Amino acid sequence: MSLLEDLSWRYATKKMNGARVPADKLAYILEAARLAPSSSGLQPYKVLVISDPALLAKIREVAYNQSQITDCSHLLVFAAWDGYSEARITRVFNYILDERGLPHHTMDDYKQTILKLYEPLGTDWQAHHAAKQSYIAFALAIAAAAEQRVDATPIEGFDNAQLDALLQLLGSGYRSTVLLPLGYRQEDGDWLVNMKKVRTPLADFVTELTLADVAAPEKQPVAAK
Ligand SMILES: Cc1cc2nc3c(=O)[nH]c(=O)nc-3n(C[C@H](O)[C@H](O)[C@H](O)COP(=O)(O)O)c2cc1C
């Protein structure tokens, strides 16, 4: 199977059947998320794995009653740093340097460069930047799940503040960003299962550019091509 076949197979499953995802498949999906690239390698996010039915029922209450939350096998909650700080960045960089057998001062200049860049932008910008990084891991988890023929529903339809309170993330330095229930489709009762997958036509999605396209101000804006 190719990646494109896997991505064509997957869809945002609306109805799951409660069957359990085997531990090796779950581990594979989490490993794909862990291997995601991130800005400066900071990996400013983590994944919470929840399969306790009682907790899932509580989460469903703050997720617009979406049934996949309780009918899944495991719910992945992606959570990202609520801001950048010298201490956090130092901890990650020192870990990387230790793993590579390099002295801690090796990345000092780079650390100061990103701190100078990030600090004036404020914690809202920083939390948003960290959240964007978590979506890269989220996307890889979606692709890995498809490869394993595990269904997954990307879910942003939940109340972040209420979920953070429920999971006691407040004060932990993390905030929830996005959810990914993993499980298996229940074809009867899922209105989306046999629908055509529709995406922006390639010709609209991809625009090739040359310098001539961007250098002449009198030309039509590139986005309108
Ligand atoms: C970030 C994000 C958030 C989404 N939130 C929800 C959601 O809360 N509930 C849901 O049923 N689908 C949700 N979806 C699924 C999208 O509606 C779906 O991916 C899109 O319509 C494309 O369809 P497909 O994934 O079946 O190919 C979300 C998708 C993404 C990427």
The ligand as an ORCA input file, in Angstrom:
! r2SCAN-3c Opt
* xyz 0 1
  C      -8.244     20.142     12.668
  C      -9.467     19.368     12.333
  C     -10.581     19.419     13.151
  C     -11.712     18.642     12.887
  N     -12.739     18.600     13.794
  C     -13.737     17.693     13.602
  C     -14.720     17.474     14.609
  O     -14.735     18.105     15.661
  N     -15.663     16.520     14.389
  C     -15.688     15.775     13.234
  O     -16.560     14.909     13.108
  N     -14.785     15.988     12.255
  C     -13.809     16.910     12.420
  N     -12.857     17.082     11.452
  C     -12.935     16.292     10.221
  C     -13.079     17.126      8.943
  O     -14.384     17.617      8.828
  C     -12.667     16.248      7.780
  O     -11.322     15.854      7.967
  C     -12.809     16.938      6.441
  O     -14.158     17.243      6.168
  C     -12.250     16.089      5.315
  O     -12.880     14.848      5.264
  P     -12.085     13.464      5.458
  O     -11.182     13.621      6.664
  O     -13.165     12.453      5.696
  O     -11.302     13.190      4.238
  C     -11.737     17.861     11.709
  C     -10.624     17.843     10.867
  C      -9.493     18.555     11.177
  C      -8.273     18.427     10.288
*
